[in-house]
Amino acid sequence: MTTVHDVTPDQLRGLEAAGEAALNAALGRLSAREREAYWASVRRAYNAPYNDAVKKARVGAVAETRAV
Protein backbone atom coordinates (compact mmCIF):
# COMPACT_ATOMS: atom_id res chain seq x y z
CA MET A 1 0.00 0.00 0.00
CA THR A 2 1.29 3.44 -0.89
CA THR A 3 1.37 5.94 1.93
CA VAL A 4 1.80 9.69 1.89
CA HIS A 5 5.44 9.14 2.81
CA ASP A 6 6.05 7.17 -0.41
CA VAL A 7 4.83 9.94 -2.71
CA THR A 8 7.05 12.74 -3.96
CA PRO A 9 5.75 16.32 -3.96
CA ASP A 10 5.45 16.21 -7.77
CA GLN A 11 3.45 12.98 -7.62
CA LEU A 12 1.26 14.46 -4.92
CA ARG A 13 0.47 17.50 -7.07
CA GLY A 14 -0.41 15.15 -9.93
CA LEU A 15 -2.71 13.12 -7.70
CA GLU A 16 -4.35 16.30 -6.42
CA ALA A 17 -4.96 17.50 -9.98
CA ALA A 18 -6.37 14.12 -11.03
CA GLY A 19 -8.68 14.04 -8.01
CA GLU A 20 -9.88 17.57 -8.66
CA ALA A 21 -10.51 16.77 -12.33
CA ALA A 22 -12.51 13.66 -11.40
CA LEU A 23 -14.56 15.61 -8.86
CA ASN A 24 -15.25 18.42 -11.33
CA ALA A 25 -16.32 15.86 -13.95
CA ALA A 26 -18.72 14.25 -11.48
CA LEU A 27 -20.12 17.61 -10.39
CA GLY A 28 -20.36 18.82 -13.99
CA ARG A 29 -23.74 17.13 -14.40
CA LEU A 30 -25.19 19.33 -11.66
CA SER A 31 -26.59 22.81 -12.07
CA ALA A 32 -24.68 25.74 -10.59
CA ARG A 33 -27.17 25.88 -7.72
CA GLU A 34 -26.78 22.16 -6.99
CA ARG A 35 -22.97 22.46 -7.06
CA GLU A 36 -23.13 25.35 -4.59
CA ALA A 37 -25.40 23.29 -2.33
CA TYR A 38 -22.91 20.40 -2.53
CA TRP A 39 -19.96 22.61 -1.58
CA ALA A 40 -21.98 24.24 1.20
CA SER A 41 -22.66 20.80 2.69
CA VAL A 42 -18.96 19.89 2.40
CA ARG A 43 -17.95 23.12 4.14
CA ARG A 44 -20.51 22.50 6.86
CA ALA A 45 -19.31 18.93 7.40
CA TYR A 46 -15.64 19.88 7.57
CA ASN A 47 -16.31 22.81 9.90
CA ALA A 48 -18.43 20.72 12.27
CA PRO A 49 -16.74 19.65 15.50
CA TYR A 50 -16.02 15.96 15.96
CA ASN A 51 -17.44 15.98 19.47
CA ASP A 52 -21.01 16.79 20.34
CA ALA A 53 -21.52 20.46 21.03
CA VAL A 54 -22.00 21.52 24.62
CA LYS A 55 -25.71 21.94 25.15
CA LYS A 56 -26.81 25.43 26.05
CA ALA A 57 -29.41 26.01 28.72
CA ARG A 58 -32.79 26.89 27.32
CA VAL A 59 -34.25 30.26 28.21
CA GLY A 60 -37.48 28.60 29.36
CA ALA A 61 -35.55 26.31 31.70
CA VAL A 62 -33.96 29.31 33.40
CA ALA A 63 -37.37 30.92 33.91
CA GLU A 64 -38.76 27.70 35.43
CA THR A 65 -35.81 27.47 37.82
CA ARG A 66 -36.36 31.01 39.05
CA ALA A 67 -40.09 30.43 39.54
CA VAL A 68 -39.52 27.48 41.88
PDB file of N, CA, C, O and CB in Angstrom:
ATOM      1  N   MET A   1       0.843  -1.167   0.000  1.00  0.00           N
ATOM      2  CA  MET A   1       0.000   0.000   0.000  1.00  0.00           C
ATOM      3  C   MET A   1       0.896   1.239   0.000  1.00  0.00           C
ATOM      4  O   MET A   1       1.875   1.316   0.742  1.00  0.00           O
ATOM      5  CB  MET A   1      -0.963  -0.007   1.218  1.00  0.00           C
ATOM      6  N   THR A   2       0.549   2.181  -0.826  1.00  0.00           N
ATOM      7  CA  THR A   2       1.291   3.437  -0.894  1.00  0.00           C
ATOM      8  C   THR A   2       0.796   4.362   0.209  1.00  0.00           C
ATOM      9  O   THR A   2      -0.407   4.515   0.419  1.00  0.00           O
ATOM     10  CB  THR A   2       1.136   4.107  -2.291  1.00  0.00           C
ATOM     11  N   THR A   3       1.735   4.970   0.901  1.00  0.00           N
ATOM     12  CA  THR A   3       1.371   5.939   1.932  1.00  0.00           C
ATOM     13  C   THR A   3       1.818   7.317   1.484  1.00  0.00           C
ATOM     14  O   THR A   3       2.511   7.455   0.476  1.00  0.00           O
ATOM     15  CB  THR A   3       2.004   5.572   3.305  1.00  0.00           C
ATOM     16  N   VAL A   4       1.426   8.321   2.222  1.00  0.00           N
ATOM     17  CA  VAL A   4       1.798   9.692   1.889  1.00  0.00           C
ATOM     18  C   VAL A   4       3.312   9.863   1.929  1.00  0.00           C
ATOM     19  O   VAL A   4       3.856  10.743   1.263  1.00  0.00           O
ATOM     20  CB  VAL A   4       1.125  10.681   2.849  1.00  0.00           C
ATOM     21  N   HIS A   5       3.985   9.035   2.699  1.00  0.00           N
ATOM     22  CA  HIS A   5       5.439   9.136   2.815  1.00  0.00           C
ATOM     23  C   HIS A   5       6.153   8.563   1.595  1.00  0.00           C
ATOM     24  O   HIS A   5       7.336   8.834   1.393  1.00  0.00           O
ATOM     25  CB  HIS A   5       5.913   8.422   4.068  1.00  0.00           C
ATOM     26  N   ASP A   6       5.453   7.776   0.779  1.00  0.00           N
ATOM     27  CA  ASP A   6       6.046   7.168  -0.411  1.00  0.00           C
ATOM     28  C   ASP A   6       5.874   8.026  -1.656  1.00  0.00           C
ATOM     29  O   ASP A   6       6.401   7.683  -2.715  1.00  0.00           O
ATOM     30  CB  ASP A   6       5.439   5.809  -0.650  1.00  0.00           C
ATOM     31  N   VAL A   7       5.161   9.114  -1.553  1.00  0.00           N
ATOM     32  CA  VAL A   7       4.828   9.940  -2.712  1.00  0.00           C
ATOM     33  C   VAL A   7       5.685  11.200  -2.700  1.00  0.00           C
ATOM     34  O   VAL A   7       5.825  11.864  -1.673  1.00  0.00           O
ATOM     35  CB  VAL A   7       3.319  10.306  -2.720  1.00  0.00           C
ATOM     36  N   THR A   8       6.255  11.514  -3.857  1.00  0.00           N
ATOM     37  CA  THR A   8       7.053  12.737  -3.965  1.00  0.00           C
ATOM     38  C   THR A   8       6.111  13.936  -4.084  1.00  0.00           C
ATOM     39  O   THR A   8       4.940  13.769  -4.424  1.00  0.00           O
ATOM     40  CB  THR A   8       8.024  12.669  -5.190  1.00  0.00           C
ATOM     41  N   PRO A   9       6.608  15.131  -3.810  1.00  0.00           N
ATOM     42  CA  PRO A   9       5.753  16.318  -3.962  1.00  0.00           C
ATOM     43  C   PRO A   9       5.177  16.461  -5.370  1.00  0.00           C
ATOM     44  O   PRO A   9       4.024  16.863  -5.523  1.00  0.00           O
ATOM     45  CB  PRO A   9       6.541  17.566  -3.614  1.00  0.00           C
ATOM     46  N   ASP A  10       5.962  16.137  -6.402  1.00  0.00           N
ATOM     47  CA  ASP A  10       5.445  16.215  -7.773  1.00  0.00           C
ATOM     48  C   ASP A  10       4.326  15.201  -7.999  1.00  0.00           C
ATOM     49  O   ASP A  10       3.319  15.515  -8.634  1.00  0.00           O
ATOM     50  CB  ASP A  10       6.577  15.981  -8.786  1.00  0.00           C
ATOM     51  N   GLN A  11       4.501  13.995  -7.483  1.00  0.00           N
ATOM     52  CA  GLN A  11       3.452  12.983  -7.616  1.00  0.00           C
ATOM     53  C   GLN A  11       2.193  13.409  -6.860  1.00  0.00           C
ATOM     54  O   GLN A  11       1.072  13.199  -7.324  1.00  0.00           O
ATOM     55  CB  GLN A  11       3.951  11.618  -7.098  1.00  0.00           C
ATOM     56  N   LEU A  12       2.396  13.999  -5.708  1.00  0.00           N
ATOM     57  CA  LEU A  12       1.258  14.457  -4.915  1.00  0.00           C
ATOM     58  C   LEU A  12       0.467  15.522  -5.661  1.00  0.00           C
ATOM     59  O   LEU A  12      -0.763  15.483  -5.676  1.00  0.00           O
ATOM     60  CB  LEU A  12       1.731  15.000  -3.566  1.00  0.00           C
ATOM     61  N   ARG A  13       1.156  16.468  -6.277  1.00  0.00           N
ATOM     62  CA  ARG A  13       0.466  17.500  -7.066  1.00  0.00           C
ATOM     63  C   ARG A  13      -0.304  16.865  -8.223  1.00  0.00           C
ATOM     64  O   ARG A  13      -1.415  17.290  -8.538  1.00  0.00           O
ATOM     65  CB  ARG A  13       1.479  18.542  -7.607  1.00  0.00           C
ATOM     66  N   GLY A  14       0.282  15.851  -8.853  1.00  0.00           N
ATOM     67  CA  GLY A  14      -0.413  15.149  -9.933  1.00  0.00           C
ATOM     68  C   GLY A  14      -1.661  14.433  -9.440  1.00  0.00           C
ATOM     69  O   GLY A  14      -2.703  14.457 -10.095  1.00  0.00           O
ATOM     70  N   LEU A  15      -1.545  13.796  -8.279  1.00  0.00           N
ATOM     71  CA  LEU A  15      -2.707  13.121  -7.703  1.00  0.00           C
ATOM     72  C   LEU A  15      -3.790  14.120  -7.311  1.00  0.00           C
ATOM     73  O   LEU A  15      -4.979  13.860  -7.496  1.00  0.00           O
ATOM     74  CB  LEU A  15      -2.291  12.295  -6.484  1.00  0.00           C
ATOM     75  N   GLU A  16      -3.376  15.257  -6.771  1.00  0.00           N
ATOM     76  CA  GLU A  16      -4.348  16.298  -6.419  1.00  0.00           C
ATOM     77  C   GLU A  16      -5.086  16.789  -7.660  1.00  0.00           C
ATOM     78  O   GLU A  16      -6.306  16.954  -7.640  1.00  0.00           O
ATOM     79  CB  GLU A  16      -3.649  17.478  -5.718  1.00  0.00           C
ATOM     80  N   ALA A  17      -4.342  17.020  -8.737  1.00  0.00           N
ATOM     81  CA  ALA A  17      -4.958  17.502  -9.980  1.00  0.00           C
ATOM     82  C   ALA A  17      -5.913  16.458 -10.553  1.00  0.00           C
ATOM     83  O   ALA A  17      -6.998  16.798 -11.025  1.00  0.00           O
ATOM     84  CB  ALA A  17      -3.875  17.855 -11.018  1.00  0.00           C
ATOM     85  N   ALA A  18      -5.511  15.187 -10.513  1.00  0.00           N
ATOM     86  CA  ALA A  18      -6.372  14.120 -11.030  1.00  0.00           C
ATOM     87  C   ALA A  18      -7.645  13.996 -10.195  1.00  0.00           C
ATOM     88  O   ALA A  18      -8.732  13.802 -10.740  1.00  0.00           O
ATOM     89  CB  ALA A  18      -5.617  12.778 -11.045  1.00  0.00           C
ATOM     90  N   GLY A  19      -7.511  14.108  -8.889  1.00  0.00           N
ATOM     91  CA  GLY A  19      -8.680  14.042  -8.013  1.00  0.00           C
ATOM     92  C   GLY A  19      -9.625  15.203  -8.246  1.00  0.00           C
ATOM     93  O   GLY A  19     -10.843  15.031  -8.284  1.00  0.00           O
ATOM     94  N   GLU A  20      -9.051  16.392  -8.401  1.00  0.00           N
ATOM     95  CA  GLU A  20      -9.883  17.570  -8.656  1.00  0.00           C
ATOM     96  C   GLU A  20     -10.599  17.449  -9.995  1.00  0.00           C
ATOM     97  O   GLU A  20     -11.771  17.808 -10.110  1.00  0.00           O
ATOM     98  CB  GLU A  20      -9.031  18.849  -8.628  1.00  0.00           C
ATOM     99  N   ALA A  21      -9.895  16.942 -11.014  1.00  0.00           N
ATOM    100  CA  ALA A  21     -10.514  16.770 -12.330  1.00  0.00           C
ATOM    101  C   ALA A  21     -11.661  15.758 -12.264  1.00  0.00           C
ATOM    102  O   ALA A  21     -12.712  15.967 -12.871  1.00  0.00           O
ATOM    103  CB  ALA A  21      -9.463  16.316 -13.364  1.00  0.00           C
ATOM    104  N   ALA A  22     -11.459  14.667 -11.529  1.00  0.00           N
ATOM    105  CA  ALA A  22     -12.510  13.655 -11.399  1.00  0.00           C
ATOM    106  C   ALA A  22     -13.722  14.224 -10.658  1.00  0.00           C
ATOM    107  O   ALA A  22     -14.865  13.963 -11.032  1.00  0.00           O
ATOM    108  CB  ALA A  22     -11.973  12.412 -10.663  1.00  0.00           C
ATOM    109  N   LEU A  23     -13.463  14.995  -9.614  1.00  0.00           N
ATOM    110  CA  LEU A  23     -14.558  15.605  -8.860  1.00  0.00           C
ATOM    111  C   LEU A  23     -15.319  16.607  -9.719  1.00  0.00           C
ATOM    112  O   LEU A  23     -16.550  16.621  -9.712  1.00  0.00           O
ATOM    113  CB  LEU A  23     -14.024  16.292  -7.600  1.00  0.00           C
ATOM    114  N   ASN A  24     -14.600  17.438 -10.453  1.00  0.00           N
ATOM    115  CA  ASN A  24     -15.255  18.416 -11.326  1.00  0.00           C
ATOM    116  C   ASN A  24     -16.072  17.731 -12.413  1.00  0.00           C
ATOM    117  O   ASN A  24     -17.145  18.211 -12.780  1.00  0.00           O
ATOM    118  CB  ASN A  24     -14.217  19.341 -11.960  1.00  0.00           C
ATOM    119  N   ALA A  25     -15.567  16.604 -12.935  1.00  0.00           N
ATOM    120  CA  ALA A  25     -16.319  15.859 -13.949  1.00  0.00           C
ATOM    121  C   ALA A  25     -17.613  15.303 -13.354  1.00  0.00           C
ATOM    122  O   ALA A  25     -18.664  15.337 -13.995  1.00  0.00           O
ATOM    123  CB  ALA A  25     -15.459  14.712 -14.528  1.00  0.00           C
ATOM    124  N   ALA A  26     -17.529  14.795 -12.138  1.00  0.00           N
ATOM    125  CA  ALA A  26     -18.723  14.247 -11.485  1.00  0.00           C
ATOM    126  C   ALA A  26     -19.728  15.352 -11.166  1.00  0.00           C
ATOM    127  O   ALA A  26     -20.936  15.158 -11.303  1.00  0.00           O
ATOM    128  CB  ALA A  26     -18.335  13.499 -10.196  1.00  0.00           C
ATOM    129  N   LEU A  27     -19.227  16.504 -10.743  1.00  0.00           N
ATOM    130  CA  LEU A  27     -20.122  17.606 -10.394  1.00  0.00           C
ATOM    131  C   LEU A  27     -20.608  18.364 -11.624  1.00  0.00           C
ATOM    132  O   LEU A  27     -21.537  19.165 -11.528  1.00  0.00           O
ATOM    133  CB  LEU A  27     -19.424  18.563  -9.448  1.00  0.00           C
ATOM    134  N   GLY A  28     -19.995  18.121 -12.769  1.00  0.00           N
ATOM    135  CA  GLY A  28     -20.358  18.820 -13.991  1.00  0.00           C
ATOM    136  C   GLY A  28     -21.777  18.555 -14.444  1.00  0.00           C
ATOM    137  O   GLY A  28     -22.348  19.355 -15.186  1.00  0.00           O
ATOM    138  N   ARG A  29     -22.359  17.449 -14.015  1.00  0.00           N
ATOM    139  CA  ARG A  29     -23.740  17.128 -14.399  1.00  0.00           C
ATOM    140  C   ARG A  29     -24.755  17.918 -13.589  1.00  0.00           C
ATOM    141  O   ARG A  29     -25.939  17.942 -13.926  1.00  0.00           O
ATOM    142  CB  ARG A  29     -24.000  15.639 -14.229  1.00  0.00           C
ATOM    143  N   LEU A  30     -24.294  18.568 -12.518  1.00  0.00           N
ATOM    144  CA  LEU A  30     -25.195  19.331 -11.656  1.00  0.00           C
ATOM    145  C   LEU A  30     -25.323  20.769 -12.132  1.00  0.00           C
ATOM    146  O   LEU A  30     -24.440  21.297 -12.808  1.00  0.00           O
ATOM    147  CB  LEU A  30     -24.703  19.302 -10.213  1.00  0.00           C
ATOM    148  N   SER A  31     -26.422  21.386 -11.773  1.00  0.00           N
ATOM    149  CA  SER A  31     -26.592  22.809 -12.071  1.00  0.00           C
ATOM    150  C   SER A  31     -25.697  23.612 -11.128  1.00  0.00           C
ATOM    151  O   SER A  31     -25.188  23.081 -10.141  1.00  0.00           O
ATOM    152  CB  SER A  31     -28.096  23.245 -11.928  1.00  0.00           C
ATOM    153  N   ALA A  32     -25.513  24.881 -11.438  1.00  0.00           N
ATOM    154  CA  ALA A  32     -24.681  25.740 -10.586  1.00  0.00           C
ATOM    155  C   ALA A  32     -25.242  25.787  -9.164  1.00  0.00           C
ATOM    156  O   ALA A  32     -24.484  25.778  -8.194  1.00  0.00           O
ATOM    157  CB  ALA A  32     -24.593  27.171 -11.174  1.00  0.00           C
ATOM    158  N   ARG A  33     -26.541  25.835  -9.044  1.00  0.00           N
ATOM    159  CA  ARG A  33     -27.174  25.882  -7.716  1.00  0.00           C
ATOM    160  C   ARG A  33     -26.932  24.583  -6.944  1.00  0.00           C
ATOM    161  O   ARG A  33     -26.673  24.611  -5.741  1.00  0.00           O
ATOM    162  CB  ARG A  33     -28.691  26.138  -7.852  1.00  0.00           C
ATOM    163  N   GLU A  34     -27.017  23.446  -7.642  1.00  0.00           N
ATOM    164  CA  GLU A  34     -26.776  22.159  -6.990  1.00  0.00           C
ATOM    165  C   GLU A  34     -25.312  22.015  -6.574  1.00  0.00           C
ATOM    166  O   GLU A  34     -25.016  21.473  -5.509  1.00  0.00           O
ATOM    167  CB  GLU A  34     -27.173  21.009  -7.922  1.00  0.00           C
ATOM    168  N   ARG A  35     -24.398  22.503  -7.418  1.00  0.00           N
ATOM    169  CA  ARG A  35     -22.967  22.461  -7.060  1.00  0.00           C
ATOM    170  C   ARG A  35     -22.708  23.309  -5.825  1.00  0.00           C
ATOM    171  O   ARG A  35     -21.960  22.897  -4.938  1.00  0.00           O
ATOM    172  CB  ARG A  35     -22.087  22.952  -8.238  1.00  0.00           C
ATOM    173  N   GLU A  36     -23.312  24.485  -5.756  1.00  0.00           N
ATOM    174  CA  GLU A  36     -23.134  25.351  -4.590  1.00  0.00           C
ATOM    175  C   GLU A  36     -23.689  24.679  -3.339  1.00  0.00           C
ATOM    176  O   GLU A  36     -23.091  24.769  -2.268  1.00  0.00           O
ATOM    177  CB  GLU A  36     -23.820  26.713  -4.815  1.00  0.00           C
ATOM    178  N   ALA A  37     -24.824  24.009  -3.470  1.00  0.00           N
ATOM    179  CA  ALA A  37     -25.398  23.292  -2.329  1.00  0.00           C
ATOM    180  C   ALA A  37     -24.468  22.160  -1.889  1.00  0.00           C
ATOM    181  O   ALA A  37     -24.300  21.921  -0.693  1.00  0.00           O
ATOM    182  CB  ALA A  37     -26.795  22.731  -2.685  1.00  0.00           C
ATOM    183  N   TYR A  38     -23.868  21.467  -2.854  1.00  0.00           N
ATOM    184  CA  TYR A  38     -22.915  20.401  -2.533  1.00  0.00           C
ATOM    185  C   TYR A  38     -21.741  20.961  -1.743  1.00  0.00           C
ATOM    186  O   TYR A  38     -21.387  20.432  -0.690  1.00  0.00           O
ATOM    187  CB  TYR A  38     -22.413  19.713  -3.817  1.00  0.00           C
ATOM    188  N   TRP A  39     -21.135  22.035  -2.253  1.00  0.00           N
ATOM    189  CA  TRP A  39     -19.964  22.611  -1.578  1.00  0.00           C
ATOM    190  C   TRP A  39     -20.341  23.198  -0.230  1.00  0.00           C
ATOM    191  O   TRP A  39     -19.532  23.162   0.697  1.00  0.00           O
ATOM    192  CB  TRP A  39     -19.317  23.690  -2.451  1.00  0.00           C
ATOM    193  N   ALA A  40     -21.533  23.731  -0.095  1.00  0.00           N
ATOM    194  CA  ALA A  40     -21.982  24.243   1.204  1.00  0.00           C
ATOM    195  C   ALA A  40     -22.073  23.102   2.216  1.00  0.00           C
ATOM    196  O   ALA A  40     -21.706  23.269   3.379  1.00  0.00           O
ATOM    197  CB  ALA A  40     -23.353  24.955   1.069  1.00  0.00           C
ATOM    198  N   SER A  41     -22.564  21.943   1.773  1.00  0.00           N
ATOM    199  CA  SER A  41     -22.655  20.802   2.686  1.00  0.00           C
ATOM    200  C   SER A  41     -21.270  20.283   3.054  1.00  0.00           C
ATOM    201  O   SER A  41     -21.047  19.866   4.191  1.00  0.00           O
ATOM    202  CB  SER A  41     -23.488  19.677   2.058  1.00  0.00           C
ATOM    203  N   VAL A  42     -20.339  20.304   2.104  1.00  0.00           N
ATOM    204  CA  VAL A  42     -18.961  19.887   2.402  1.00  0.00           C
ATOM    205  C   VAL A  42     -18.342  20.835   3.419  1.00  0.00           C
ATOM    206  O   VAL A  42     -17.735  20.394   4.394  1.00  0.00           O
ATOM    207  CB  VAL A  42     -18.101  19.846   1.109  1.00  0.00           C
ATOM    208  N   ARG A  43     -18.496  22.145   3.193  1.00  0.00           N
ATOM    209  CA  ARG A  43     -17.947  23.122   4.144  1.00  0.00           C
ATOM    210  C   ARG A  43     -18.555  22.936   5.528  1.00  0.00           C
ATOM    211  O   ARG A  43     -17.854  23.016   6.538  1.00  0.00           O
ATOM    212  CB  ARG A  43     -18.198  24.559   3.649  1.00  0.00           C
ATOM    213  N   ARG A  44     -19.842  22.690   5.570  1.00  0.00           N
ATOM    214  CA  ARG A  44     -20.507  22.502   6.864  1.00  0.00           C
ATOM    215  C   ARG A  44     -19.978  21.253   7.560  1.00  0.00           C
ATOM    216  O   ARG A  44     -19.729  21.272   8.765  1.00  0.00           O
ATOM    217  CB  ARG A  44     -22.036  22.401   6.680  1.00  0.00           C
ATOM    218  N   ALA A  45     -19.807  20.172   6.809  1.00  0.00           N
ATOM    219  CA  ALA A  45     -19.313  18.929   7.405  1.00  0.00           C
ATOM    220  C   ALA A  45     -17.883  19.084   7.919  1.00  0.00           C
ATOM    221  O   ALA A  45     -17.562  18.610   9.008  1.00  0.00           O
ATOM    222  CB  ALA A  45     -19.378  17.790   6.385  1.00  0.00           C
ATOM    223  N   TYR A  46     -17.033  19.738   7.150  1.00  0.00           N
ATOM    224  CA  TYR A  46     -15.645  19.882   7.572  1.00  0.00           C
ATOM    225  C   TYR A  46     -15.481  20.902   8.681  1.00  0.00           C
ATOM    226  O   TYR A  46     -14.492  20.846   9.411  1.00  0.00           O
ATOM    227  CB  TYR A  46     -14.787  20.270   6.399  1.00  0.00           C
ATOM    228  N   ASN A  47     -16.395  21.816   8.835  1.00  0.00           N
ATOM    229  CA  ASN A  47     -16.312  22.807   9.899  1.00  0.00           C
ATOM    230  C   ASN A  47     -17.024  22.356  11.168  1.00  0.00           C
ATOM    231  O   ASN A  47     -16.945  23.027  12.197  1.00  0.00           O
ATOM    232  CB  ASN A  47     -16.892  24.117   9.429  1.00  0.00           C
ATOM    233  N   ALA A  48     -17.717  21.227  11.099  1.00  0.00           N
ATOM    234  CA  ALA A  48     -18.432  20.723  12.267  1.00  0.00           C
ATOM    235  C   ALA A  48     -17.433  20.090  13.237  1.00  0.00           C
ATOM    236  O   ALA A  48     -16.481  19.438  12.807  1.00  0.00           O
ATOM    237  CB  ALA A  48     -19.523  19.695  11.850  1.00  0.00           C
ATOM    238  N   PRO A  49     -17.641  20.275  14.525  1.00  0.00           N
ATOM    239  CA  PRO A  49     -16.739  19.647  15.495  1.00  0.00           C
ATOM    240  C   PRO A  49     -16.955  18.136  15.515  1.00  0.00           C
ATOM    241  O   PRO A  49     -18.042  17.648  15.206  1.00  0.00           O
ATOM    242  CB  PRO A  49     -16.957  20.240  16.909  1.00  0.00           C
ATOM    243  N   TYR A  50     -15.911  17.411  15.878  1.00  0.00           N
ATOM    244  CA  TYR A  50     -16.017  15.956  15.956  1.00  0.00           C
ATOM    245  C   TYR A  50     -16.796  15.524  17.190  1.00  0.00           C
ATOM    246  O   TYR A  50     -17.454  14.483  17.177  1.00  0.00           O
ATOM    247  CB  TYR A  50     -14.628  15.322  15.967  1.00  0.00           C
ATOM    248  N   ASN A  51     -16.729  16.302  18.236  1.00  0.00           N
ATOM    249  CA  ASN A  51     -17.442  15.975  19.468  1.00  0.00           C
ATOM    250  C   ASN A  51     -18.782  16.690  19.476  1.00  0.00           C
ATOM    251  O   ASN A  51     -18.958  17.718  18.822  1.00  0.00           O
ATOM    252  CB  ASN A  51     -16.608  16.362  20.717  1.00  0.00           C
ATOM    253  N   ASP A  52     -19.715  16.137  20.218  1.00  0.00           N
ATOM    254  CA  ASP A  52     -21.014  16.790  20.338  1.00  0.00           C
ATOM    255  C   ASP A  52     -20.834  18.166  20.963  1.00  0.00           C
ATOM    256  O   ASP A  52     -20.017  18.348  21.865  1.00  0.00           O
ATOM    257  CB  ASP A  52     -21.992  15.931  21.178  1.00  0.00           C
ATOM    258  N   ALA A  53     -21.588  19.108  20.487  1.00  0.00           N
ATOM    259  CA  ALA A  53     -21.520  20.464  21.026  1.00  0.00           C
ATOM    260  C   ALA A  53     -22.050  20.474  22.456  1.00  0.00           C
ATOM    261  O   ALA A  53     -22.926  19.687  22.815  1.00  0.00           O
ATOM    262  CB  ALA A  53     -22.322  21.452  20.141  1.00  0.00           C
ATOM    263  N   VAL A  54     -21.513  21.363  23.252  1.00  0.00           N
ATOM    264  CA  VAL A  54     -21.997  21.524  24.619  1.00  0.00           C
ATOM    265  C   VAL A  54     -23.394  22.115  24.543  1.00  0.00           C
ATOM    266  O   VAL A  54     -23.616  23.134  23.889  1.00  0.00           O
ATOM    267  CB  VAL A  54     -21.039  22.431  25.471  1.00  0.00           C
ATOM    268  N   LYS A  55     -24.320  21.476  25.208  1.00  0.00           N
ATOM    269  CA  LYS A  55     -25.711  21.935  25.155  1.00  0.00           C
ATOM    270  C   LYS A  55     -25.870  23.204  25.973  1.00  0.00           C
ATOM    271  O   LYS A  55     -25.397  23.302  27.106  1.00  0.00           O
ATOM    272  CB  LYS A  55     -26.674  20.842  25.668  1.00  0.00           C
ATOM    273  N   LYS A  56     -26.544  24.167  25.373  1.00  0.00           N
ATOM    274  CA  LYS A  56     -26.809  25.433  26.048  1.00  0.00           C
ATOM    275  C   LYS A  56     -28.119  25.326  26.810  1.00  0.00           C
ATOM    276  O   LYS A  56     -29.052  24.645  26.382  1.00  0.00           O
ATOM    277  CB  LYS A  56     -26.856  26.607  25.036  1.00  0.00           C
ATOM    278  N   ALA A  57     -28.172  26.001  27.933  1.00  0.00           N
ATOM    279  CA  ALA A  57     -29.407  26.013  28.721  1.00  0.00           C
ATOM    280  C   ALA A  57     -30.483  26.757  27.946  1.00  0.00           C
ATOM    281  O   ALA A  57     -30.223  27.791  27.330  1.00  0.00           O
ATOM    282  CB  ALA A  57     -29.180  26.669  30.116  1.00  0.00           C
ATOM    283  N   ARG A  58     -31.675  26.226  27.985  1.00  0.00           N
ATOM    284  CA  ARG A  58     -32.788  26.887  27.315  1.00  0.00           C
ATOM    285  C   ARG A  58     -33.264  28.053  28.154  1.00  0.00           C
ATOM    286  O   ARG A  58     -33.198  28.010  29.383  1.00  0.00           O
ATOM    287  CB  ARG A  58     -33.942  25.902  27.054  1.00  0.00           C
ATOM    288  N   VAL A  59     -33.737  29.084  27.502  1.00  0.00           N
ATOM    289  CA  VAL A  59     -34.246  30.265  28.206  1.00  0.00           C
ATOM    290  C   VAL A  59     -35.431  29.884  29.080  1.00  0.00           C
ATOM    291  O   VAL A  59     -35.543  30.369  30.206  1.00  0.00           O
ATOM    292  CB  VAL A  59     -34.652  31.369  27.204  1.00  0.00           C
ATOM    293  N   GLY A  60     -36.308  29.035  28.592  1.00  0.00           N
ATOM    294  CA  GLY A  60     -37.475  28.603  29.358  1.00  0.00           C
ATOM    295  C   GLY A  60     -37.076  27.845  30.614  1.00  0.00           C
ATOM    296  O   GLY A  60     -37.740  27.968  31.644  1.00  0.00           O
ATOM    297  N   ALA A  61     -36.013  27.071  30.548  1.00  0.00           N
ATOM    298  CA  ALA A  61     -35.547  26.307  31.705  1.00  0.00           C
ATOM    299  C   ALA A  61     -35.057  27.241  32.798  1.00  0.00           C
ATOM    300  O   ALA A  61     -35.251  26.965  33.982  1.00  0.00           O
ATOM    301  CB  ALA A  61     -34.431  25.335  31.299  1.00  0.00           C
ATOM    302  N   VAL A  62     -34.430  28.332  32.418  1.00  0.00           N
ATOM    303  CA  VAL A  62     -33.957  29.307  33.398  1.00  0.00           C
ATOM    304  C   VAL A  62     -35.147  29.958  34.091  1.00  0.00           C
ATOM    305  O   VAL A  62     -35.120  30.153  35.306  1.00  0.00           O
ATOM    306  CB  VAL A  62     -33.065  30.378  32.724  1.00  0.00           C
ATOM    307  N   ALA A  63     -36.183  30.295  33.343  1.00  0.00           N
ATOM    308  CA  ALA A  63     -37.372  30.925  33.913  1.00  0.00           C
ATOM    309  C   ALA A  63     -38.069  29.973  34.879  1.00  0.00           C
ATOM    310  O   ALA A  63     -38.553  30.406  35.924  1.00  0.00           O
ATOM    311  CB  ALA A  63     -38.340  31.359  32.798  1.00  0.00           C
ATOM    312  N   GLU A  64     -38.129  28.683  34.547  1.00  0.00           N
ATOM    313  CA  GLU A  64     -38.757  27.703  35.426  1.00  0.00           C
ATOM    314  C   GLU A  64     -37.973  27.565  36.722  1.00  0.00           C
ATOM    315  O   GLU A  64     -38.567  27.427  37.792  1.00  0.00           O
ATOM    316  CB  GLU A  64     -38.867  26.346  34.726  1.00  0.00           C
ATOM    317  N   THR A  65     -36.653  27.599  36.640  1.00  0.00           N
ATOM    318  CA  THR A  65     -35.812  27.470  37.823  1.00  0.00           C
ATOM    319  C   THR A  65     -36.035  28.645  38.767  1.00  0.00           C
ATOM    320  O   THR A  65     -36.104  28.466  39.983  1.00  0.00           O
ATOM    321  CB  THR A  65     -34.333  27.378  37.427  1.00  0.00           C
ATOM    322  N   ARG A  66     -36.144  29.819  38.220  1.00  0.00           N
ATOM    323  CA  ARG A  66     -36.361  31.011  39.048  1.00  0.00           C
ATOM    324  C   ARG A  66     -37.742  30.992  39.705  1.00  0.00           C
ATOM    325  O   ARG A  66     -37.903  31.484  40.822  1.00  0.00           O
ATOM    326  CB  ARG A  66     -36.204  32.282  38.202  1.00  0.00           C
ATOM    327  N   ALA A  67     -38.728  30.433  39.026  1.00  0.00           N
ATOM    328  CA  ALA A  67     -40.093  30.426  39.544  1.00  0.00           C
ATOM    329  C   ALA A  67     -40.236  29.481  40.726  1.00  0.00           C
ATOM    330  O   ALA A  67     -41.121  29.669  41.560  1.00  0.00           O
ATOM    331  CB  ALA A  67     -41.072  30.037  38.449  1.00  0.00           C
ATOM    332  N   VAL A  68     -39.394  28.485  40.812  1.00  0.00           N
ATOM    333  CA  VAL A  68     -39.516  27.477  41.879  1.00  0.00           C
ATOM    334  C   VAL A  68     -38.950  27.952  43.138  1.00  0.00           C
ATOM    335  O   VAL A  68     -38.969  27.230  44.135  1.00  0.00           O
ATOM    336  CB  VAL A  68     -38.857  26.205  41.505  1.00  0.00           C
TER     337      VAL A  68
END
